Amino acid sequence: MTSKKLIAALFSLLTIVTLSVYTIGCADDPSSLGLNFIPPGDTTGIRVFDSYIDTMPINSVNHRYYVNTSGSTNLLVGKSGSFESRGLIKFGDFGDTRDSATVVSAKLYLKYKNYYFPSTQSDSLGQIGFDVYLINDSLNFETITNDSVNSNSFGTVSKGSFTGTPTADTQEVEINLDPLMVKDWLEYAADPNYSVKNNGIVLSPNGSSASIKGFYSTNNDAAVEPKLVVIYTKNNDTDTLTTTSSETISLSTASFAPSTETFSLQAGVSFVQQMIFDLSRIPSTATINDVQLFLTLDSLSSNFSNQSSFSILGQFINDSAGLKSDLFAFTGTSSGSSQYMMRLVANGAPSPFARWLSGQANYGLLLFAGNQTVNLDRYVFYKETAGDPLKRPRVIIKYTPRVGP
């Protein structure tokens, strides 16, 4: 073969390879018109939607979402600003042989759990003060929430009080209780038809409180649980009854001024955020491969403690009226630079975005604080109307366009 023929052959081969590469490259990213010629169900490659680059309107609403905290290891009592917590305790295991006894003294012992709110050094030394009142109603501690009770649920005559500044973990405080109140508990334990029932007591903060403190609840080891010690006399014999058998729950409340900049995920009270995402820019037949939601934390307004999980939780909302939702399926954690990231495709749970694209009603995503029923952690995030666009929520979606079903 002559040199001219060899050069011509090599040129032809190079041209074919170049056209092949070009054709493959075009096939990986077909135009909208080209999608019409792809068989239904075939994929067209992975695409990325970024709400900071593309358009995705977001509407959000902050809701008060009452939760039951009977499973918490904290018994919260006190006041701080608009925050207020009441601790409820109901003792039992009195036996049925102490009717007609005379109660000489009754003391309630609580051990401090080294939890304080807000979590600043000044509040760790903050004073709390509370009065003890009877609970008038038969409340189910395992189900009640703060909106389940009202002013009539509790008595108005003090049966004991405490003012002090517990600071060290397991530090014990002692509260003298009304002996006649405890005598009624003994009578009721011996006779269920006794006129005064044992509904428990509430520790209600008073004007002496400058912070909220956490004591060990009944969900801890017996050595640190609330304890009742009763000295009583019956048939001229004096004896001591000690019990740690109890139920506990904290009822907390707070209020926030509306803000165009931020929203709060408040544990314990609680406040949650409903976020509704406009998916009109995503093809309805697309397959969702991955969704990441980024939120920017306002760290100065947030409040964490030594109990914080530093995580938030997400749920798919399946009912617009009552914010009913699936079980917690998604967890968001810190991803650095004051950002939290929640991956909305996880643990085998279908992505809410996939469910919305498939035709399920889009009531949005519900965001909760981590440790939702444990303490008073507060996560403050910037919302979609924040003045700084780079602090607004960001959604990155990886999806595969498909044609047809």
SETOR-736345 format. One record per residue (C-alpha): x, y, z. Coordinates in nm, 3 decimals, always signed. Example, Ala and Ser with C-alpha at 12.3 -4.5 7.8 and 13.67 -1.06 7.14 Angstrom:
<sites>
(site (+1.230,-0.450,+0.780));
(site (+1.367,-0.106,+0.714));
</sites>
This chain:
<sites>
(site (+0.000,+0.000,+0.000));
(site (+0.135,+0.344,-0.099));
(site (+0.178,+0.615,+0.164));
(site (-0.103,+0.818,+0.008));
(site (-0.344,+0.523,+0.030));
(site (-0.236,+0.455,+0.392));
(site (-0.299,+0.817,+0.491));
(site (-0.640,+0.812,+0.322));
(site (-0.736,+0.490,+0.505));
(site (-0.632,+0.629,+0.843));
(site (-0.828,+0.949,+0.778));
(site (-1.142,+0.749,+0.693));
(site (-1.104,+0.541,+1.010));
(site (-1.059,+0.853,+1.226));
(site (-1.370,+1.007,+1.071));
(site (-1.580,+0.698,+1.150));
(site (-1.460,+0.689,+1.514));
(site (-1.528,+1.059,+1.559));
(site (-1.881,+1.029,+1.420));
(site (-1.947,+0.727,+1.643));
(site (-1.838,+0.911,+1.957));
(site (-2.047,+1.211,+1.860));
(site (-2.352,+0.991,+1.795));
(site (-2.317,+0.814,+2.133));
(site (-2.284,+1.146,+2.312));
(site (-2.602,+1.276,+2.155));
(site (-2.789,+0.955,+2.236));
(site (-2.718,+1.001,+2.608));
(site (-2.900,+1.332,+2.621));
(site (-3.188,+1.334,+2.372));
(site (-3.393,+1.642,+2.309));
(site (-3.753,+1.670,+2.418));
(site (-3.852,+1.582,+2.061));
(site (-3.623,+1.282,+2.068));
(site (-3.796,+1.145,+2.378));
(site (-4.100,+1.074,+2.164));
(site (-3.905,+0.813,+1.968));
(site (-3.774,+0.621,+2.273));
(site (-3.976,+0.307,+2.361));
(site (-4.193,+0.349,+2.673));
(site (-4.012,+0.254,+2.993));
(site (-3.663,+0.310,+2.854));
(site (-3.431,+0.543,+3.043));
(site (-3.258,+0.850,+2.906));
(site (-2.980,+0.896,+3.164));
(site (-2.962,+1.062,+3.505));
(site (-3.054,+1.428,+3.535));
(site (-3.008,+1.669,+3.825));
(site (-3.257,+1.930,+3.941));
(site (-3.118,+2.196,+4.177));
(site (-3.366,+2.442,+4.330));
(site (-3.085,+2.701,+4.357));
(site (-3.046,+2.689,+3.978));
(site (-3.387,+2.579,+3.856));
(site (-3.724,+2.697,+3.985));
(site (-3.906,+2.521,+4.271));
(site (-4.157,+2.728,+4.469));
(site (-4.182,+2.614,+4.833));
(site (-4.469,+2.692,+5.068));
(site (-4.431,+2.622,+5.438));
(site (-4.633,+2.658,+5.756));
(site (-4.523,+2.625,+6.119));
(site (-4.764,+2.424,+6.334));
(site (-4.794,+2.349,+6.704));
(site (-4.799,+1.969,+6.719));
(site (-4.866,+1.846,+7.072));
(site (-4.670,+1.538,+7.178));
(site (-4.680,+1.299,+7.472));
(site (-4.356,+1.298,+7.674));
(site (-4.426,+1.019,+7.922));
(site (-4.138,+0.817,+7.780));
(site (-3.881,+1.087,+7.848));
(site (-3.598,+1.039,+8.095));
(site (-3.651,+1.402,+8.200));
(site (-3.910,+1.551,+8.433));
(site (-3.907,+1.919,+8.335));
(site (-4.016,+2.197,+8.571));
(site (-3.971,+2.573,+8.551));
(site (-4.010,+2.892,+8.348));
(site (-3.790,+3.083,+8.107));
(site (-3.932,+3.357,+7.888));
(site (-4.236,+3.218,+7.705));
(site (-4.133,+2.862,+7.793));
(site (-4.303,+2.688,+8.084));
(site (-4.292,+2.324,+8.195));
(site (-4.501,+2.142,+8.454));
(site (-4.403,+1.802,+8.590));
(site (-4.672,+1.546,+8.677));
(site (-4.609,+1.251,+8.911));
(site (-4.836,+0.974,+9.027));
(site (-4.704,+0.734,+9.293));
(site (-4.838,+0.385,+9.353));
(site (-4.749,+0.054,+9.516));
(site (-4.879,+0.156,+9.858));
(site (-5.028,-0.182,+9.945));
(site (-5.374,-0.222,+10.100));
(site (-5.291,-0.246,+10.471));
(site (-5.234,+0.117,+10.566));
(site (-5.593,+0.239,+10.590));
(site (-5.671,+0.438,+10.904));
(site (-5.301,+0.516,+10.942));
(site (-5.182,+0.857,+11.058));
(site (-4.921,+1.009,+10.830));
(site (-4.654,+1.178,+11.040));
(site (-4.454,+1.311,+10.744));
(site (-4.429,+1.268,+10.370));
(site (-4.132,+1.375,+10.158));
(site (-4.081,+1.380,+9.784));
(site (-3.723,+1.335,+9.664));
(site (-3.612,+1.431,+9.312));
(site (-3.264,+1.397,+9.164));
(site (-3.138,+1.661,+8.925));
(site (-3.041,+1.533,+8.579));
(site (-2.807,+1.820,+8.490));
(site (-3.043,+1.941,+8.219));
(site (-3.135,+2.308,+8.198));
(site (-3.305,+2.530,+7.945));
(site (-3.191,+2.755,+7.789));
(site (-2.849,+2.591,+7.770));
(site (-2.628,+2.877,+7.881));
(site (-2.396,+2.898,+8.178));
(site (-2.623,+3.150,+8.351));
(site (-2.920,+2.914,+8.324));
(site (-2.720,+2.621,+8.457));
(site (-2.706,+2.825,+8.777));
(site (-3.063,+2.950,+8.738));
(site (-3.314,+2.916,+9.016));
(site (-3.638,+2.723,+8.989));
(site (-3.943,+2.742,+9.211));
(site (-4.262,+2.541,+9.203));
(site (-4.572,+2.458,+9.406));
(site (-4.727,+2.115,+9.439));
(site (-5.096,+2.080,+9.357));
(site (-5.336,+1.787,+9.336));
(site (-5.439,+1.660,+8.995));
(site (-5.818,+1.672,+8.992));
(site (-5.881,+1.457,+8.685));
(site (-5.797,+1.097,+8.611));
(site (-5.535,+1.158,+8.343));
(site (-5.376,+0.886,+8.133));
(site (-5.008,+0.980,+8.148));
(site (-4.930,+0.762,+7.846));
(site (-5.157,+0.957,+7.612));
(site (-5.217,+1.310,+7.743));
(site (-5.065,+1.617,+7.579));
(site (-5.054,+1.977,+7.693));
(site (-5.382,+2.056,+7.518));
(site (-5.553,+1.769,+7.705));
(site (-5.556,+1.962,+8.032));
(site (-5.693,+2.296,+8.144));
(site (-5.694,+2.507,+8.458));
(site (-5.963,+2.286,+8.613));
(site (-5.742,+1.979,+8.580));
(site (-5.532,+2.092,+8.875));
(site (-5.603,+2.206,+9.228));
(site (-5.534,+2.555,+9.359));
(site (-5.428,+2.480,+9.717));
(site (-5.055,+2.424,+9.757));
(site (-4.961,+2.085,+9.901));
(site (-4.588,+2.159,+9.907));
(site (-4.328,+2.385,+9.746));
(site (-3.963,+2.413,+9.649));
(site (-3.727,+2.696,+9.563));
(site (-3.363,+2.629,+9.488));
(site (-3.075,+2.601,+9.242));
(site (-2.978,+2.240,+9.172));
(site (-2.657,+2.232,+8.969));
(site (-2.484,+1.893,+9.004));
(site (-2.592,+1.570,+8.839));
(site (-2.792,+1.345,+9.078));
(site (-2.811,+1.627,+9.334));
(site (-3.116,+1.546,+9.546));
(site (-3.384,+1.794,+9.643));
(site (-3.639,+1.735,+9.916));
(site (-3.999,+1.859,+9.914));
(site (-4.228,+1.829,+10.217));
(site (-4.577,+1.718,+10.117));
(site (-4.908,+1.765,+10.294));
(site (-4.950,+1.456,+10.521));
(site (-5.329,+1.459,+10.481));
(site (-5.296,+1.438,+10.101));
(site (-5.071,+1.132,+10.131));
(site (-5.307,+0.976,+10.390));
(site (-5.579,+0.992,+10.126));
(site (-5.352,+0.800,+9.889));
(site (-5.308,+0.526,+10.149));
(site (-5.681,+0.507,+10.210));
(site (-5.755,+0.486,+9.837));
(site (-5.496,+0.211,+9.792));
(site (-5.678,+0.006,+10.058));
(site (-6.028,+0.091,+9.932));
(site (-6.088,+0.174,+9.560));
(site (-6.427,+0.317,+9.661));
(site (-6.267,+0.575,+9.887));
(site (-6.405,+0.921,+9.811));
(site (-6.069,+1.086,+9.735));
(site (-5.889,+0.923,+9.444));
(site (-5.516,+0.924,+9.382));
(site (-5.475,+1.111,+9.053));
(site (-5.123,+1.228,+9.134));
(site (-4.966,+1.570,+9.174));
(site (-4.838,+1.847,+8.948));
(site (-4.523,+2.049,+9.010));
(site (-4.626,+2.388,+8.881));
(site (-4.362,+2.662,+8.838));
(site (-4.415,+2.989,+9.022));
(site (-4.266,+3.338,+9.009));
(site (-3.941,+3.216,+9.166));
(site (-3.844,+3.029,+8.848));
(site (-3.582,+3.184,+8.620));
(site (-3.505,+2.870,+8.418));
(site (-3.631,+2.519,+8.343));
(site (-3.456,+2.225,+8.505));
(site (-3.475,+1.854,+8.431));
(site (-3.500,+1.591,+8.704));
(site (-3.472,+1.216,+8.654));
(site (-3.811,+1.077,+8.558));
(site (-3.954,+0.735,+8.628));
(site (-3.787,+0.609,+8.307));
(site (-3.451,+0.569,+8.479));
(site (-3.286,+0.335,+8.728));
(site (-3.461,+0.310,+9.062));
(site (-3.164,+0.475,+9.230));
(site (-3.242,+0.809,+9.063));
(site (-3.619,+0.789,+9.005));
(site (-3.860,+1.014,+9.199));
(site (-3.903,+0.875,+9.547));
(site (-4.173,+0.912,+9.812));
(site (-4.089,+0.846,+10.177));
(site (-4.382,+0.829,+10.421));
(site (-4.356,+0.793,+10.797));
(site (-4.686,+0.674,+10.940));
(site (-4.835,+0.534,+11.258));
(site (-5.093,+0.259,+11.283));
(site (-5.198,+0.061,+11.586));
(site (-4.940,+0.249,+11.791));
(site (-4.662,+0.128,+11.563));
(site (-4.455,+0.372,+11.358));
(site (-4.319,+0.256,+11.025));
(site (-4.171,+0.394,+10.704));
(site (-4.301,+0.339,+10.354));
(site (-4.066,+0.410,+10.063));
(site (-4.175,+0.381,+9.700));
(site (-4.026,+0.468,+9.363));
(site (-4.317,+0.318,+9.174));
(site (-4.454,+0.609,+8.977));
(site (-4.561,+0.755,+8.645));
(site (-4.424,+1.086,+8.520));
(site (-4.480,+1.326,+8.233));
(site (-4.382,+1.684,+8.147));
(site (-4.627,+1.931,+7.996));
(site (-4.441,+2.212,+7.823));
(site (-4.560,+2.518,+7.634));
(site (-4.408,+2.813,+7.451));
(site (-4.495,+3.074,+7.191));
(site (-4.297,+3.226,+6.902));
(site (-4.346,+3.546,+6.709));
(site (-4.395,+3.479,+6.333));
(site (-4.085,+3.544,+6.123));
(site (-4.026,+3.585,+5.750));
(site (-3.665,+3.475,+5.801));
(site (-3.679,+3.155,+6.005));
(site (-3.891,+2.871,+6.141));
(site (-3.850,+2.667,+6.459));
(site (-3.853,+2.293,+6.518));
(site (-3.918,+2.285,+6.891));
(site (-3.902,+1.959,+7.083));
(site (-4.124,+1.891,+7.381));
(site (-4.381,+2.165,+7.318));
(site (-4.376,+2.112,+7.013));
(site (-4.350,+2.304,+6.685));
(site (-4.308,+2.139,+6.344));
(site (-4.273,+2.266,+5.988));
(site (-4.491,+2.162,+5.695));
(site (-4.309,+2.211,+5.363));
(site (-4.485,+2.174,+5.027));
(site (-4.263,+2.151,+4.719));
(site (-4.381,+2.240,+4.366));
(site (-4.281,+1.950,+4.139));
(site (-4.414,+2.096,+3.812));
(site (-4.061,+2.108,+3.667));
(site (-4.005,+1.734,+3.718));
(site (-4.157,+1.499,+3.453));
(site (-4.446,+1.307,+3.604));
(site (-4.308,+0.981,+3.459));
(site (-3.960,+1.032,+3.604));
(site (-3.799,+0.781,+3.836));
(site (-3.665,+0.948,+4.150));
(site (-3.315,+0.822,+4.231));
(site (-3.213,+1.056,+4.511));
(site (-3.342,+1.366,+4.690));
(site (-3.142,+1.582,+4.928));
(site (-3.295,+1.862,+5.131));
(site (-3.050,+2.118,+5.273));
(site (-3.148,+2.357,+5.554));
(site (-2.932,+2.634,+5.698));
(site (-2.928,+2.659,+6.078));
(site (-2.956,+2.990,+6.263));
(site (-2.718,+2.874,+6.534));
(site (-2.751,+3.186,+6.748));
(site (-3.127,+3.135,+6.788));
(site (-3.112,+2.757,+6.827));
(site (-3.080,+2.587,+7.163));
(site (-2.901,+2.259,+7.229));
(site (-2.785,+2.076,+7.539));
(site (-2.568,+1.785,+7.648));
(site (-2.865,+1.563,+7.557));
(site (-2.902,+1.686,+7.199));
(site (-2.910,+1.436,+6.913));
(site (-2.833,+1.716,+6.662));
(site (-3.077,+1.561,+6.419));
(site (-3.414,+1.638,+6.265));
(site (-3.684,+1.399,+6.145));
(site (-3.908,+1.395,+5.838));
(site (-4.242,+1.233,+5.757));
(site (-4.468,+1.206,+5.454));
(site (-4.800,+1.379,+5.527));
(site (-5.099,+1.171,+5.422));
(site (-5.385,+1.386,+5.557));
(site (-5.421,+1.761,+5.515));
(site (-5.668,+1.816,+5.798));
(site (-5.485,+1.667,+6.094));
(site (-5.127,+1.659,+5.966));
(site (-5.144,+1.283,+5.994));
(site (-4.826,+1.127,+5.867));
(site (-4.627,+0.810,+5.826));
(site (-4.385,+0.692,+6.090));
(site (-4.052,+0.875,+6.098));
(site (-3.870,+0.762,+5.786));
(site (-3.607,+1.025,+5.719));
(site (-3.331,+1.173,+5.935));
(site (-3.139,+1.494,+5.877));
(site (-2.802,+1.560,+6.035));
(site (-2.542,+1.833,+6.031));
(site (-2.341,+1.842,+5.710));
(site (-2.109,+2.123,+5.817));
(site (-2.112,+2.501,+5.769));
(site (-2.435,+2.538,+5.970));
(site (-2.617,+2.314,+5.723));
(site (-2.837,+2.012,+5.784));
(site (-2.898,+1.759,+5.510));
(site (-3.189,+1.515,+5.493));
(site (-3.183,+1.243,+5.230));
(site (-3.541,+1.170,+5.130));
(site (-3.472,+0.825,+4.988));
(site (-3.366,+0.598,+5.273));
(site (-3.416,+0.271,+5.460));
(site (-3.632,+0.124,+5.189));
(site (-3.896,+0.395,+5.235));
(site (-4.027,+0.541,+4.908));
(site (-3.932,+0.902,+4.853));
(site (-4.217,+1.147,+4.918));
(site (-4.126,+1.303,+4.584));
(site (-4.184,+0.970,+4.407));
(site (-4.518,+0.932,+4.582));
(site (-4.626,+1.281,+4.479));
(site (-4.521,+1.224,+4.117));
(site (-4.718,+0.898,+4.115));
(site (-5.035,+1.093,+4.191));
(site (-5.062,+1.085,+4.569));
(site (-5.190,+1.412,+4.717));
(site (-4.909,+1.655,+4.789));
(site (-4.971,+1.773,+5.145));
(site (-4.599,+1.814,+5.193));
(site (-4.326,+1.695,+5.422));
(site (-4.345,+1.733,+5.800));
(site (-4.021,+1.820,+5.982));
(site (-3.970,+1.753,+6.355));
(site (-3.691,+1.821,+6.602));
(site (-3.481,+1.525,+6.701));
(site (-3.542,+1.406,+7.059));
(site (-3.897,+1.523,+6.994));
(site (-4.044,+1.379,+7.314));
(site (-3.734,+1.394,+7.534));
(site (-3.632,+1.754,+7.603));
(site (-3.662,+2.113,+7.478));
(site (-3.408,+2.119,+7.195));
(site (-3.481,+2.401,+6.952));
(site (-3.367,+2.403,+6.588));
(site (-3.410,+2.735,+6.408));
(site (-3.371,+2.718,+6.029));
(site (-3.393,+2.980,+5.756));
(site (-3.706,+2.950,+5.543));
(site (-3.784,+3.008,+5.175));
(site (-3.855,+3.380,+5.233));
(site (-3.521,+3.456,+5.402));
(site (-3.349,+3.771,+5.281));
(site (-3.029,+3.585,+5.192));
(site (-3.106,+3.347,+4.901));
(site (-2.812,+3.125,+4.992));
(site (-2.967,+3.049,+5.332));
(site (-3.300,+2.935,+5.192));
(site (-3.393,+2.563,+5.176));
(site (-3.225,+2.385,+4.885));
(site (-3.350,+2.072,+4.710));
(site (-3.131,+1.859,+4.483));
(site (-3.310,+1.583,+4.294));
(site (-3.147,+1.315,+4.082));
(site (-3.400,+1.152,+3.851));
(site (-3.427,+0.940,+3.539));
(site (-3.670,+1.064,+3.273));
(site (-3.884,+0.788,+3.128));
(site (-4.141,+0.776,+2.851));
(site (-4.479,+0.637,+2.930));
(site (-4.568,+0.419,+3.229));
</sites>
